[in-house]
Amino acid sequence: MPTYSYACTECDNAFDIVQSFSDDALTVCPECGGKLRKLFNSVGVVFKGSGFYRTDSRSGNSVKAETKSDSSSSSSDSGSSSSSD
């Protein structure tokens, strides 16, 4: 079950609570009865394995080949449009 962080907008009481996904969010501060807001923290993400780095997905030669094929396809497109006129 996830842990959620809340802070009161009136008394600045901050706390964490373990709640189920199906539980409703808390709205009332247990200390003063004020309005609560949910705090969001950054999540640490770790990518493990191959395929996540730029060097894993393609080699230096294929990048050059893609660039050449893109430029040749744009010239062939302009040639086909002039021949259809």
N, C-alpha and C positions, 0 to 999 in steps of 0.2 A: 504494500500500500504506500502511496506517495506521501511525502511530508510537505505541507504547505506553510508558508510564512505569512503572517498577518501583522498589521500595525494599526493602532487606533489613531484617528485623525484629531482627537481631542486631548488625550492624555499621553500620547506618544508611547504607549505600552506596545512592545513588539514581542511576538512569541511564535513558535512553530507548533504545528499540530499534525498528527497523522490522521488522514481521512481517506475513505474509499473514494473511488472515482464516482460512484453513484450518490455520495453524500452531497448535500447542498453546501454552498460556501457560507462561512460564518459572516454575520453582518453586525452583531452587537458585541462590544468589548466586554469581557468578563470582569474587568476592574472597575470601569466607570459607567458602562452602559452606552458609551459613545459609538459612533459609526466606525466599522473596520474596513480596511482596504487590503487587498491581497497583494503581497510583494512578489515580484518576479526577479529571479536571479539568472545569471548567465549559466549555460550548461557547457561542461567540458566535453568535447568530442574528440575521440582518438580514432584515426583511420589506420587499420592494420591490414597488412597483406599487400599484394601487388595490385597495380592498376589505379592507384590513387595519386601517383606523381606524374608530372608532365612527361618525364623520361620513360615511364613504364608503358604508356599507351602508344607511342610512336617513336620512330627513330628520326634522326636529323635528315636523312635522305627523303623520306616520304613527305616531310613538310615542304621541302623544295619542290617535289613532284606535284603536290597539291597546288602550290602557288602557280606553277607553270601551266597546269591544266585549267585553272581558273581564268588565267589571262587568255589562253587560246580559245576557251569556250565563249568568252565575251567577244572576241574578234569574229568568231564564226557566227555568233548571233547577229552582229551588225552586218555581216556579209549576207546572211540569209534574208534580212529585212530589206536590203537594197536590191536583191535579186527578185523579190516578190513584187516590186513596184513596177 
